Amino acid sequence: MSVIPGIERLGGEQARLVRGARLGLLAHPAAVDRRLRHAATVLGGVSGTRVVRLFAPEHGIAGGAQDMEPVRETVDPVTGLPVVSLYGEDESSLAPTPDELAGLDAIVVDLVDVGARYYTFAATAIRLLGPAGRAGVRVIVADRPNPLGGLAVEGGPVAPTCHSFVSELNVPARHGLTIGELCRLAHRRRRIDVELTIVRARGWRRGQWWDETGLPWVLPSPNMPTLDTATVYPGTCLVEGTNLSEGRGTTRPFELVGAPWLRARELAERLDARRLPGVRFRPACFVPTFHKHAGRRCEGVQLHVVDRRRFRPVRTGAVLLAEARAAAPDEFAWRTEPYEFVSDRPAIDLLAGGEDLRRLVDEGRPLGPLFDAWHRFEREFATERRGIQLYRDGP
């Protein structure tokens, strides 16, 4: 039996939560039920309920905007509903204003997350909670499974100086939580005064990956086309903090990593020699059609995950950066342009949660001590998250 997502339950046996309400809906193209009906359609079918306003996260309601591109939608062409952008020109746009919440009884959140701290949809949902509470608007999260399962956690803490839209909560880079559980964690830690309801995904167990749920995969953002992409993303998103291409502008974003000055075979051999669990590295050449190094021939690697339950994407991503810098120390560089509305700290520090990874890579020092520190934080977080988990362990 397939898992029943929260939005489908909200349109069925949990309809009392929205019946008769004027609703806002924070969603994107992947907010569909098992029949591929969008959340707006599902909620619109509840007797006496009116969806009156849409709220758009990064990439927009239609999902066409690229990374860090302001969402400028004002009207949804499919439903004709007005759209409020929660990803605009500056950081103030990341939370709704009182006027944008006026007249609503509740906001339904239906967003497919991919299990990584950097993926901004959870941050958008969390930043909605406070303003909604102050406006007297209920928040209902129509929950969904974590595509990477809910057992493994990986990565270190977020330093206070590195709090940003890609590190909204101090959780590991791979957190093993659903978006509903992340909202619950923020609600508890910050004592946010808002009426928060989580409609669970029925039938999900934490040991299940997305392709074991029976749910359709709809790309939640333009460069997240498959579950394979999501599997490596918690590690290769770190590449965004460098001048290497993370494969945007190809058909395998985040699985391909390279640059014009790298030698594919050398990098693949260096990485395979590290014997990282669950992954192999194939020498690869590609020409991005847009983004970094657009139109230029890049050499690098493609990550092939051969055992996803042993694979440790965040550690793999850190090692990849270290080996790429060691292979081309004169050309490798950290991103210096503003990143997710932050201009006074390196992007890699925002992604990694602190400066330790950058410093160790620059100095060519072993990453083992950093991974040991991560392991301590992972154990602490695994204990904390037990108090907010909504789903049972097991396959």
C-alpha positions in Angstrom: 0.0 0.0 0.0 1.4 3.4 -0.9 1.9 6.2 1.5 -0.9 8.8 1.7 0.5 12.3 1.8 -0.9 14.9 4.2 -2.6 16.9 1.5 -4.7 13.9 0.4 -5.8 13.3 4.0 -6.6 17.1 4.4 -8.9 16.7 1.4 -10.5 13.6 2.9 -10.8 12.4 6.5 -9.0 15.5 8.0 -11.1 18.0 6.0 -12.6 19.4 9.2 -9.3 21.2 9.7 -10.0 23.5 6.7 -13.8 23.2 6.1 -15.3 26.7 5.8 -12.0 28.4 6.0 -10.4 31.1 3.9 -7.0 29.6 3.1 -3.6 30.6 1.9 -1.5 27.9 0.4 2.3 27.8 0.4 3.2 25.2 -2.3 5.1 24.5 -5.4 4.6 22.1 -8.4 5.5 19.0 -6.4 2.5 19.6 -4.0 0.4 16.8 -5.5 -1.6 13.9 -4.3 -1.2 10.3 -5.5 -3.4 11.1 -8.6 -1.1 14.1 -9.4 -3.8 16.6 -8.4 -2.3 19.8 -7.1 -2.9 20.9 -3.5 -5.0 23.9 -4.7 -7.3 21.5 -6.4 -7.5 19.1 -3.5 -8.3 21.9 -1.0 -10.7 23.5 -3.4 -12.8 20.3 -3.4 -13.5 20.6 0.3 -17.0 21.8 0.8 -17.2 25.4 2.1 -13.4 26.0 1.8 -11.9 28.7 -0.3 -8.3 29.0 -1.3 -7.9 32.7 -1.8 -4.2 33.3 -1.9 -1.0 31.4 -2.9 2.4 31.9 -1.3 5.4 31.1 -3.5 8.8 29.8 -2.1 12.1 29.9 -4.0 11.6 28.8 -7.6 7.9 29.9 -7.5 4.5 28.4 -7.7 5.2 27.2 -11.2 8.7 26.1 -10.3 10.4 27.8 -13.3 12.7 30.3 -11.5 16.4 29.2 -11.1 18.3 29.3 -7.9 18.5 32.7 -6.2 16.4 34.2 -8.9 13.7 36.5 -7.3 10.1 35.1 -7.7 8.0 37.7 -9.5 4.8 35.8 -10.0 1.7 37.9 -9.0 -1.1 35.8 -10.5 -1.1 32.0 -11.0 -2.2 31.3 -14.6 -3.7 27.9 -13.7 -5.9 28.9 -10.8 -6.1 32.7 -11.4 -5.3 33.2 -7.7 -3.0 36.0 -6.5 0.5 35.0 -5.6 2.6 36.4 -2.8 6.3 35.9 -3.3 8.3 34.7 -0.3 11.5 34.9 -2.2 12.1 38.3 -3.6 14.9 40.9 -4.0 16.1 41.0 -0.3 15.9 39.1 3.0 12.8 41.1 4.1 10.8 39.3 1.4 11.3 35.9 3.0 8.4 36.3 5.4 4.9 37.5 4.8 3.7 40.9 5.9 0.5 41.5 7.9 -1.2 42.8 4.8 -0.3 39.6 2.9 -1.9 37.5 5.7 -5.0 39.7 6.1 -8.3 37.9 5.8 -7.0 34.4 6.1 -8.1 31.9 8.6 -5.3 29.4 8.0 -2.3 28.7 5.7 -1.7 25.2 4.4 1.9 24.4 3.8 2.6 21.6 1.2 6.2 21.5 0.2 8.4 18.6 -0.9 11.7 18.8 0.9 14.7 16.7 0.0 16.2 16.1 3.5 19.0 18.7 3.4 19.4 21.7 5.6 20.3 23.9 2.7 17.1 23.3 0.7 15.2 26.5 1.4 11.6 25.3 1.4 11.7 24.3 5.1 13.2 27.7 5.9 10.3 29.4 4.1 7.8 27.4 6.1 9.6 28.1 9.4 9.8 31.9 8.7 6.1 31.9 8.1 5.2 30.7 11.6 5.9 33.8 13.6 4.1 36.3 11.3 1.1 33.9 11.0 0.9 33.6 14.7 1.0 37.4 15.2 -1.8 37.7 12.6 -3.9 35.1 14.3 -3.6 32.7 11.3 -3.4 29.0 11.9 -0.7 27.0 10.1 -1.4 23.5 8.8 1.5 21.5 7.4 0.4 18.8 5.0 3.4 16.6 5.7 5.3 14.3 3.3 8.0 11.7 3.6 11.7 12.7 3.7 12.8 11.4 0.3 16.1 10.1 1.8 14.4 8.3 4.6 14.2 9.4 8.2 17.0 7.4 9.9 20.4 8.7 8.9 21.7 12.1 10.1 25.0 13.6 9.0 26.8 16.8 9.4 27.9 19.3 12.0 26.3 22.2 13.9 25.6 25.7 12.6 27.7 28.4 14.3 25.6 31.5 15.4 27.6 33.6 12.9 26.5 31.4 10.0 22.8 31.4 10.5 21.2 32.1 7.1 18.4 31.0 4.8 20.4 27.9 4.0 21.0 27.2 7.7 17.7 28.3 9.3 17.9 25.7 12.0 20.9 24.3 13.9 20.5 20.8 12.5 22.8 18.5 10.6 23.1 19.0 6.9 21.2 15.7 6.4 18.7 15.9 9.2 16.4 12.9 8.6 13.2 14.9 9.4 10.1 15.7 7.4 9.2 19.3 6.8 6.4 19.0 9.4 8.9 17.7 12.0 11.3 20.6 11.1 8.4 23.1 11.7 7.6 21.3 15.0 11.3 21.5 16.0 11.4 25.3 15.3 8.1 25.8 17.1 9.4 24.1 20.2 12.9 25.6 20.2 11.8 29.2 19.6 8.5 29.0 21.5 6.7 30.5 18.5 3.2 31.6 19.5 1.2 30.1 16.6 -1.4 27.4 16.3 0.5 24.7 14.4 -1.1 21.5 13.1 0.8 18.7 11.3 -1.2 16.4 9.2 0.9 13.3 9.0 1.6 11.2 5.9 -0.2 8.0 6.6 1.7 4.8 6.3 5.3 6.1 6.1 8.1 4.5 8.1 11.4 6.3 8.7 13.3 3.6 6.9 11.5 4.2 3.6 13.0 6.2 0.8 10.8 8.0 -1.6 10.8 5.3 -4.3 9.5 2.9 -1.7 6.4 4.9 -0.8 4.5 4.6 -4.1 4.3 8.3 -4.4 5.0 10.0 -7.7 8.2 12.1 -8.0 7.6 15.6 -9.3 10.7 17.7 -9.4 10.3 20.2 -6.5 12.9 22.7 -8.0 14.4 23.0 -11.5 17.6 21.3 -10.6 16.2 18.4 -8.6 14.9 16.2 -11.4 15.2 12.8 -9.8 15.7 10.9 -6.5 19.3 10.2 -7.6 19.9 14.0 -7.5 18.4 14.3 -4.1 20.5 11.4 -2.8 23.8 13.2 -3.5 22.6 16.8 -2.9 23.4 17.0 0.8 27.0 16.6 -0.2 27.4 18.2 -3.6 25.4 21.3 -2.7 28.7 22.3 -0.9 30.1 22.8 -4.4 27.9 25.9 -4.6 30.4 27.5 -2.3 33.2 27.2 -4.8 34.1 28.1 -8.4 33.5 24.5 -9.5 30.4 23.6 -11.5 27.9 21.6 -9.5 26.4 20.4 -12.9 23.7 23.1 -13.2 23.1 23.5 -16.9 23.4 19.7 -17.5 20.9 16.9 -17.3 22.7 15.6 -14.1 22.9 18.6 -11.7 24.7 17.8 -8.4 25.7 14.4 -9.8 28.3 16.0 -12.1 31.0 18.2 -10.6 33.9 19.7 -12.5 35.7 22.7 -13.9 37.6 23.6 -17.1 41.0 23.2 -15.3 40.4 19.8 -13.7 41.6 16.5 -15.2 38.7 14.0 -15.0 40.7 10.8 -14.7 43.1 12.2 -12.0 40.2 13.5 -9.9 38.3 10.2 -10.2 41.3 8.2 -9.2 42.0 10.5 -6.2 38.5 10.1 -5.0 38.2 6.4 -5.6 41.4 5.9 -3.6 39.6 7.3 -0.6 37.3 4.3 -0.6 34.3 6.3 0.5 31.4 4.0 1.4 28.5 3.5 -1.1 29.9 5.6 -3.9 32.1 5.4 -7.0 33.4 8.2 -9.1 33.5 8.1 -12.9 35.7 10.5 -15.0 33.3 12.8 -16.8 33.3 15.7 -19.3 30.4 18.1 -19.7 29.5 21.5 -21.1 27.0 23.5 -18.9 24.4 25.3 -21.0 24.0 27.9 -18.2 25.3 28.9 -14.8 29.0 28.4 -13.9 31.4 27.9 -16.9 28.4 28.0 -19.4 29.5 26.9 -22.8 32.9 25.7 -21.6 34.2 22.1 -21.5 34.5 20.9 -17.9 36.3 17.9 -16.7 35.4 16.2 -13.4 33.5 13.3 -12.0 30.0 11.9 -11.9 29.0 10.4 -8.5 27.5 6.9 -8.8 25.8 5.8 -5.6 26.1 2.0 -5.4 24.8 1.5 -1.9 22.6 4.4 -0.7 22.3 3.1 2.8 26.0 3.1 3.3 26.6 6.3 1.4 27.5 9.4 3.4 26.8 12.3 1.1 28.0 15.2 3.4 31.3 13.6 4.2 31.7 12.7 0.5 31.1 16.3 -0.5 33.7 17.5 1.9 36.3 15.1 0.6 35.4 16.0 -3.0 36.2 19.7 -2.2 39.5 18.7 -0.6 40.6 16.5 -3.5 39.5 19.1 -6.1 41.6 21.8 -4.4 44.6 19.4 -4.0 44.4 18.6 -7.7 44.3 22.2 -8.8 45.4 24.5 -5.9 46.1 27.5 -8.1 42.7 27.5 -9.9 40.4 26.3 -7.1 38.6 29.1 -5.3 35.8 29.8 -2.8 32.7 31.7 -4.0 33.0 35.4 -3.1 29.7 36.6 -4.6 26.7 37.2 -2.3 24.9 34.0 -1.4 21.3 33.7 -0.3 21.1 37.4 0.7 24.4 37.3 2.7 27.5 39.1 1.5 29.8 39.3 4.5 30.6 35.6 5.0 31.8 33.0 2.5 29.1 30.9 1.0 30.9 27.7 2.0 30.8 28.8 5.6 27.0 29.3 5.4 26.6 25.8 3.8 29.0 24.0 6.1 27.7 25.8 9.2 31.1 27.3 10.1 34.6 28.0 8.9 36.3 24.7 9.9 35.8 22.9 6.6 37.1 25.8 4.6 40.2 26.2 6.7 41.1 22.5 6.7 40.7 22.3 2.9 42.8 25.4 2.4 45.5 24.1 4.7 45.4 20.6 3.1 44.9 19.1 6.5 43.0 15.8 7.2 39.3 16.1 7.6 39.1 13.3 10.3 39.0 15.6 13.3 36.1 17.6 11.7 34.2 14.4 11.0 34.7 13.4 14.6 33.2 16.6 15.8 30.3 16.1 13.4 29.8 12.6 14.8 29.4 14.1 18.3 26.8 16.6 17.1 25.0 13.9 15.1 24.6 11.8 18.3 23.3 14.8 20.3 20.8 15.7 17.6 19.6 12.1 17.2 18.7 12.2 20.9 16.9 15.6 20.6 14.9 14.7 17.5 13.3 11.7 19.1 11.1 14.1 21.0 9.6 15.6 17.9 9.5 12.6 15.5 6.0 11.9 14.2 6.8 8.6 12.5 8.0 5.2 13.6 11.3 3.6 12.7 11.5 0.6 10.5 11.2 -0.2 6.7 
